[in-house]
Amino acid sequence: MELVKTPVKEPRTLRLNPQDNVATAIDGMETGAVSSGVTATQRVPRGHKMALQKIDKGEPIRKFGQIIGFAKSDIKPGDWVHEHNVEMGEFSRDYAFAQDARKEDILPVEKQATFQGLHRANGKTGTRNYIGIMTSVNCSATVATFIAKEVERSGMLAMHVGQSIWIKLRAPEKAADAPAPEPKVKPDEDEAADEGTQAGGPPATS
């Protein structure tokens, strides 16, 4: 029987900014694993940081191109960078607002994407809205319908000038407002039941 060696995949790491001196381990790394040209000197759990270069004690640790801490002790390339060798410290901050801003080439108006919206009085734009009345149980379908009709009747949405707003009812397939079954009464109660129905309307459903 011939044994076939499966090639070992190089664990993945992610360097988020060219100025970073650490990389994030996408895959967990064991001691001796190589990624981004750096050999792990110790186990680096997935999602944690590995030093890409030598970081002397007191030097800044950079991720996203920003200082996230300082080396508590000398850190070698391939070391696991975590709270055991990272500490906070005071330093001046340059937030470099809009430093990477650049002019964007925008298509002519006639070629730009559009959407079905509306112009507001203040010059801004808006999207058309839907108001949904959702029911969680079958027996509330009739109540949801009454709510939708009352909103439409009241005109409470008239203040939203230029908007088309729908009241959307989503009810179970078997609506509760289906005709209720005739009540069962004893033979000697037929007349009383008829009178009660005429006086109080159709039997209430729950």
PABATOR-970752 format. One record per atom (N, C-alpha, C): residue in three letters; x negated, y, z negated. Coordinates in pm, whole numbers, padded with zeros to 5 digits, always signed. Layout:
ALAXYZ...
END
This chain:
MET-00084-00118+00000MET+00000+00000+00000MET-00088+00124+00000GLU-00055+00217+00086GLU-00134+00340+00097GLU-00065+00452+00022LEU-00139+00516-00065LEU-00084+00629-00140LEU-00101+00757-00059VAL+00009+00832-00050VAL+00006+00958+00024VAL+00013+01072-00077LYS-00084+01158-00073LYS-00086+01272-00163LYS+00001+01385-00107THR+00092+01430-00189THR+00177+01542-00149THR+00100+01671-00173PRO+00088+01755-00071PRO+00014+01880-00091PRO+00079+01965-00199VAL-00004+02022-00285VAL+00046+02104-00395VAL+00072+02246-00344LYS+00193+02294-00369LYS+00227+02429-00325LYS+00162+02532-00416GLU+00113+02638-00355GLU+00057+02747-00434GLU+00170+02821-00502PRO+00164+02838-00634PRO+00270+02912-00701PRO+00277+03056-00649ARG+00397+03108-00647ARG+00419+03242-00592ARG+00407+03349-00701THR+00343+03459-00665THR+00338+03576-00753THR+00377+03698-00671LEU+00417+03802-00741LEU+00464+03923-00673LEU+00394+04045-00731ARG+00323+04115-00644ARG+00261+04242-00682ARG+00353+04352-00633LEU+00410+04426-00725LEU+00518+04519-00691LEU+00469+04652-00635ASN+00343+04684-00658ASN+00289+04811-00608ASN+00139+04792-00586PRO+00084+04852-00481PRO-00059+04835-00454PRO-00148+04878-00571GLN-00099+04968-00657GLN-00179+05016-00770GLN-00173+04922-00890ASP-00086+04822-00886ASP-00069+04733-01001ASP-00194+04648-01025ASN-00226+04629-01154ASN-00335+04536-01187ASN-00282+04407-01248VAL-00151+04388-01239VAL-00088+04262-01279VAL+00011+04221-01171ALA+00040+04092-01166ALA+00141+04040-01074ALA+00241+03958-01155THR+00364+03953-01108THR+00469+03877-01176THR+00474+03737-01118ALA+00478+03638-01204ALA+00482+03498-01161ALA+00625+03462-01121ILE+00646+03438-00993ILE+00778+03393-00946ILE+00798+03247-00986ASP+00691+03170-00978ASP+00692+03031-01024ASP+00602+03022-01148GLY+00637+02933-01238GLY+00551+02911-01353GLY+00414+02863-01309MET+00309+02910-01374MET+00172+02876-01336MET+00103+02804-01450GLU+00039+02693-01418GLU-00040+02620-01515GLU-00186+02664-01505THR-00261+02636-01606THR-00403+02671-01606THR-00472+02610-01484GLY-00547+02692-01412GLY-00618+02644-01293GLY-00544+02666-01164ALA-00414+02701-01171ALA-00337+02728-01050ALA-00388+02857-00985VAL-00386+02858-00853VAL-00436+02974-00779VAL-00321+03042-00707SER-00312+03174-00719SER-00211+03252-00648SER-00266+03392-00626SER-00239+03445-00509SER-00288+03579-00472SER-00439+03588-00486GLY-00506+03472-00465GLY-00652+03471-00473GLY-00707+03475-00614VAL-00620+03459-00715VAL-00664+03464-00855VAL-00630+03331-00921THR-00724+03279-00999THR-00704+03152-01070THR-00654+03179-01211ALA-00543+03117-01247ALA-00486+03137-01381ALA-00578+03075-01485THR-00615+03153-01585THR-00703+03104-01691THR-00623+03037-01803GLN-00493+03056-01801GLN-00404+02996-01899GLN-00264+02989-01839ARG-00176+02920-01907ARG-00040+02905-01856ARG+00030+03041-01853VAL+00096+03069-01739VAL+00173+03193-01723VAL+00319+03152-01694PRO+00409+03174-01788PRO+00549+03135-01764PRO+00610+03214-01649ARG+00712+03155-01589ARG+00782+03221-01479ARG+00839+03355-01527GLY+00821+03458-01447GLY+00871+03591-01482GLY+00775+03673-01564HIS+00664+03612-01609HIS+00566+03685-01688HIS+00454+03738-01598LYS+00362+03811-01658LYS+00259+03880-01583LYS+00124+03809-01592MET+00051+03814-01482MET-00085+03763-01476MET-00177+03875-01431ALA-00291+03888-01497ALA-00387+03992-01459ALA-00450+03960-01324LEU-00456+04060-01239LEU-00516+04042-01108LEU-00662+04085-01107GLN-00704+04159-01208GLN-00840+04207-01216GLN-00877+04226-01363LYS-01002+04254-01387LYS-01047+04275-01524LYS-00988+04406-01577ILE-00933+04399-01698ILE-00877+04518-01762ILE-00944+04529-01899ASP-01026+04631-01914ASP-01098+04647-02040ASP-01005+04697-02150LYS-01045+04671-02273LYS-00967+04715-02388LYS-00941+04865-02380GLY-00816+04904-02398GLY-00778+05045-02394GLY-00738+05096-02257GLU-00767+05018-02152GLU-00730+05062-02017GLU-00582+05038-01992PRO-00521+05118-01905PRO-00378+05104-01878PRO-00345+04979-01798ILE-00230+04923-01825ILE-00176+04811-01748ILE-00065+04868-01661ARG-00076+04842-01532ARG+00017+04904-01438ARG+00107+04799-01371LYS+00235+04833-01369LYS+00335+04754-01298LYS+00434+04852-01237PHE+00481+04825-01117PHE+00564+04920-01041PHE+00486+05049-01012GLY+00353+05042-01025GLY+00274+05163-01006GLY+00277+05254-01126GLN+00336+05208-01237GLN+00349+05289-01358GLN+00275+05223-01474ILE+00235+05303-01571ILE+00169+05250-01690ILE+00276+05191-01781ILE+00265+05062-01811ILE+00362+04996-01899ILE+00302+04962-02035GLY+00173+04992-02053GLY+00107+04963-02179GLY-00044+04970-02161PHE-00115+04933-02268PHE-00260+04937-02265PHE-00315+04804-02317ALA-00430+04768-02267ALA-00491+04641-02308ALA-00533+04648-02454LYS-00483+04555-02535LYS-00518+04549-02677LYS-00657+04489-02695SER-00696+04409-02596SER-00829+04348-02596SER-00871+04333-02450ASP-00994+04293-02428ASP-01039+04273-02290ASP-00955+04162-02224ILE-00910+04189-02102ILE-00827+04093-02028ILE-00902+04054-01902LYS-00915+03924-01880LYS-00987+03874-01763LYS-00888+03848-01650PRO-00937+03847-01526PRO-00850+03811-01413PRO-00792+03671-01435GLY-00662+03656-01418GLY-00597+03527-01437GLY-00538+03508-01575ASP-00565+03603-01667ASP-00510+03591-01802ASP-00359+03620-01801TRP-00290+03556-01893TRP-00149+03584-01918TRP-00142+03719-01991VAL-00068+03812-01935VAL-00056+03945-01994VAL+00080+03955-02062HIS+00076+03966-02193HIS+00201+03970-02270HIS+00177+04050-02398GLU+00271+04043-02492GLU+00263+04128-02610GLU+00142+04097-02699HIS+00082+03980-02682HIS-00034+03946-02765HIS-00158+04025-02725ASN-00161+04075-02601ASN-00278+04152-02558ASN-00240+04286-02495VAL-00119+04332-02523VAL-00072+04461-02471VAL-00020+04544-02588GLU-00051+04672-02586GLU+00000+04762-02688GLU+00040+04894-02625MET+00118+04970-02698MET+00161+05101-02650MET+00060+05206-02690GLY+00063+05320-02622GLY-00030+05428-02653GLY+00020+05558-02593GLU-00032+05667-02644GLU+00006+05799-02593GLU-00072+05831-02467PHE-00003+05894-02371PHE-00072+05939-02250PHE+00015+06042-02181SER-00047+06129-02104SER+00028+06230-02031SER+00097+06164-01912ARG+00216+06210-01882ARG+00297+06148-01777ARG+00317+06243-01660ASP+00290+06192-01544ASP+00317+06267-01421ASP+00422+06186-01346TYR+00546+06233-01350TYR+00653+06155-01289TYR+00652+06163-01136ALA+00574+06254-01080ALA+00554+06261-00935ALA+00685+06255-00859PHE+00776+06345-00895PHE+00906+06346-00830PHE+00891+06368-00680ALA+00960+06285-00602ALA+00967+06296-00456ALA+00830+06288-00390GLN+00733+06228-00459GLN+00599+06218-00403GLN+00597+06139-00273ASP+00681+06035-00266ASP+00684+05951-00146ASP+00796+05989-00051ALA+00854+06107-00070ALA+00963+06149+00018ALA+00911+06168+00160ARG+00991+06133+00255ARG+00952+06150+00394ARG+01077+06180+00478LYS+01057+06241+00588LYS+01168+06276+00675LYS+01223+06149+00740GLU+01353+06135+00733GLU+01419+06019+00794GLU+01480+06059+00928ASP+01459+05975+01027ASP+01520+06000+01158ASP+01666+05957+01151ILE+01756+06052+01171ILE+01900+06026+01163ILE+01959+06029+01303LEU+02048+05936+01329LEU+02112+05929+01460LEU+02197+06051+01485PRO+02219+06086+01612PRO+02312+06195+01643PRO+02450+06162+01588VAL+02530+06265+01560VAL+02661+06246+01500VAL+02745+06145+01576GLU+02742+06153+01708GLU+02827+06064+01789GLU+02786+05917+01779LYS+02664+05891+01729LYS+02618+05753+01718LYS+02618+05702+01574GLN+02653+05787+01480GLN+02652+05747+01341GLN+02772+05659+01308ALA+02755+05571+01212ALA+02865+05484+01170ALA+02972+05567+01100THR+03095+05525+01113THR+03208+05596+01052THR+03289+05500+00967PHE+03381+05555+00889PHE+03473+05473+00812PHE+03607+05544+00803GLN+03711+05470+00773GLN+03844+05528+00763GLN+03856+05597+00627GLY+03832+05725+00627GLY+03839+05802+00504GLY+03920+05928+00522LEU+03897+06023+00436LEU+03973+06148+00440LEU+03883+06262+00395HIS+03918+06382+00440HIS+03846+06502+00400HIS+03917+06565+00282ARG+03842+06594+00176ARG+03899+06659+00059ARG+03887+06811+00074ALA+03967+06880-00006ALA+03968+07026+00002ALA+03834+07087-00033ASN+03754+07017-00117ASN+03624+07072-00158ASN+03512+07039-00059GLY+03549+06979+00055GLY+03450+06948+00157GLY+03393+06809+00150LYS+03420+06737+00040LYS+03370+06601+00026LYS+03463+06504+00099THR+03420+06380+00106THR+03503+06277+00169THR+03542+06172+00066GLY+03649+06102+00096GLY+03695+05996+00008GLY+03743+05877+00086THR+03760+05767+00019THR+03811+05646+00082THR+03956+05624+00039ARG+04029+05553+00120ARG+04168+05525+00087ARG+04175+05418-00020ASN+04266+05436-00112ASN+04272+05349-00229ASN+04391+05254-00225TYR+04375+05145-00290TYR+04482+05049-00311TYR+04501+05031-00461ILE+04622+05034-00504ILE+04652+05004-00644ILE+04721+04869-00648GLY+04663+04775-00717GLY+04719+04641-00724GLY+04782+04613-00859ILE+04902+04563-00859ILE+04968+04520-00982ILE+04960+04369-00983MET+04880+04316-01072MET+04853+04173-01075MET+04936+04105-01183THR+04983+03989-01152THR+05058+03911-01250THR+04978+03788-01288SER+04986+03751-01414SER+04911+03635-01461SER+04999+03513-01480VAL+05130+03535-01492VAL+05222+03423-01507VAL+05342+03444-01415ASN+05407+03335-01381ASN+05517+03340-01285ASN+05633+03427-01333CYS+05660+03424-01462CYS+05779+03492-01512CYS+05765+03644-01512SER+05645+03698-01483SER+05629+03843-01482SER+05639+03902-01342ALA+05666+03820-01242ALA+05673+03868-01104ALA+05780+03975-01086THR+05898+03953-01147THR+06006+04051-01133THR+05967+04183-01198VAL+05904+04177-01316VAL+05862+04299-01384VAL+05761+04375-01300ALA+05667+04304-01236ALA+05567+04369-01152ALA+05633+04439-01035THR+05736+04378-00979THR+05808+04440-00869THR+05876+04568-00915PHE+05937+04565-01033PHE+06003+04684-01088PHE+05901+04797-01109ILE+05782+04760-01158ILE+05678+04862-01181ILE+05639+04928-01049ALA+05618+04847-00945ALA+05579+04900-00815ALA+05687+04993-00760LYS+05812+04952-00770LYS+05922+05035-00719LYS+05934+05165-00798GLU+05913+05160-00929GLU+05923+05280-01012GLU+05813+05380-00978VAL+05691+05329-00952VAL+05582+05418-00912VAL+05614+05487-00781GLU+05666+05411-00686GLU+05702+05469-00557GLU+05814+05571-00573ARG+05914+05540-00656ARG+06030+05627-00674ARG+05993+05756-00747SER+05901+05746-00845SER+05869+05862-00928SER+05789+05967-00855GLY+05715+05927-00752GLY+05632+06023-00680GLY+05509+06066-00758MET+05472+05988-00860MET+05358+06026-00944MET+05225+06029-00869LEU+05222+05967-00750LEU+05098+05967-00672LEU+05095+06077-00568ALA+05197+06162-00569ALA+05205+06267-00467ALA+05091+06367-00480MET+05029+06377-00599MET+04920+06471-00620MET+04796+06433-00540HIS+04789+06309-00497HIS+04672+06264-00420HIS+04693+06299-00273VAL+04678+06426-00244VAL+04704+06475-00109VAL+04606+06414-00011GLY+04658+06367+00101GLY+04573+06313+00205GLY+04540+06167+00188GLN+04580+06109+00078GLN+04550+05969+00055GLN+04673+05884+00083SER+04648+05769+00137SER+04755+05672+00155SER+04736+05565+00050ILE+04830+05555-00040ILE+04816+05462-00151ILE+04930+05362-00147TRP+04893+05237-00153TRP+04992+05131-00150TRP+05001+05065-00287ILE+05119+05025-00324ILE+05137+04944-00442ILE+05144+04801-00393LYS+05045+04724-00428LYS+05035+04588-00376LYS+05067+04489-00485LEU+05166+04406-00459LEU+05207+04307-00557LEU+05151+04172-00519ARG+05082+04112-00613ARG+05033+03977-00591ARG+05096+03889-00697ALA+05192+03808-00656ALA+05263+03724-00750ALA+05249+03579-00707PRO+05268+03485-00799PRO+05265+03343-00762PRO+05368+03313-00655GLU+05348+03205-00584GLU+05437+03170-00473GLU+05581+03154-00520LYS+05600+03095-00636LYS+05734+03076-00687LYS+05769+03196-00773ALA+05838+03291-00716ALA+05870+03414-00787ALA+05975+03389-00893ALA+05965+03466-01001ALA+06059+03447-01111ALA+06193+03512-01082ASP+06199+03596-00976ASP+06326+03661-00947ASP+06415+03576-00857ALA+06385+03448-00845ALA+06473+03358-00771ALA+06604+03343-00848PRO+06714+03314-00778PRO+06843+03301-00846PRO+06834+03205-00963ALA+06885+03249-01078ALA+06881+03166-01198ALA+06988+03059-01189PRO+06962+02942-01244PRO+07062+02835-01241PRO+07184+02873-01323GLU+07300+02821-01282GLU+07424+02848-01354GLU+07415+02790-01495PRO+07459+02867-01596PRO+07454+02815-01733PRO+07551+02699-01752LYS+07507+02603-01831LYS+07592+02488-01858LYS+07680+02518-01980VAL+07809+02505-01963VAL+07901+02532-02073VAL+07997+02415-02088LYS+08052+02406-02206LYS+08150+02300-02230LYS+08281+02337-02162PRO+08366+02241-02130PRO+08492+02268-02059PRO+08578+02373-02127ASP+08580+02372-02260ASP+08668+02468-02330ASP+08603+02605-02344GLU+08478+02624-02289GLU+08412+02753-02299GLU+08402+02824-02164ASP+08462+02765-02059ASP+08452+02822-01925ASP+08501+02965-01921GLU+08615+02987-01980GLU+08675+03120-01971GLU+08592+03223-02046ALA+08544+03184-02166ALA+08462+03278-02244ALA+08330+03310-02173ALA+08274+03210-02108ALA+08148+03232-02035ALA+08168+03328-01920ASP+08282+03313-01847ASP+08309+03403-01735ASP+08323+03546-01783GLU+08394+03565-01897GLU+08413+03699-01950GLU+08279+03760-01993GLY+08195+03678-02054GLY+08064+03728-02097GLY+07978+03770-01979THR+07988+03695-01869THR+07910+03728-01751THR+07955+03860-01691GLN+08088+03881-01685GLN+08141+04004-01628GLN+08105+04124-01714ALA+08103+04105-01848ALA+08077+04217-01936ALA+07929+04253-01939GLY+07844+04154-01942GLY+07701+04182-01960GLY+07615+04164-01838GLY+07672+04133-01724GLY+07591+04111-01604GLY+07538+03969-01600PRO+07457+03938-01504PRO+07403+03802-01487PRO+07315+03765-01604PRO+07309+03636-01635PRO+07224+03591-01749PRO+07082+03636-01729ALA+07019+03680-01838ALA+06879+03727-01830ALA+06785+03609-01813THR+06679+03633-01740THR+06576+03528-01723THR+06452+03571-01798SER+06376+03473-01842SER+06253+03505-01915SER+06134+03482-01827
END
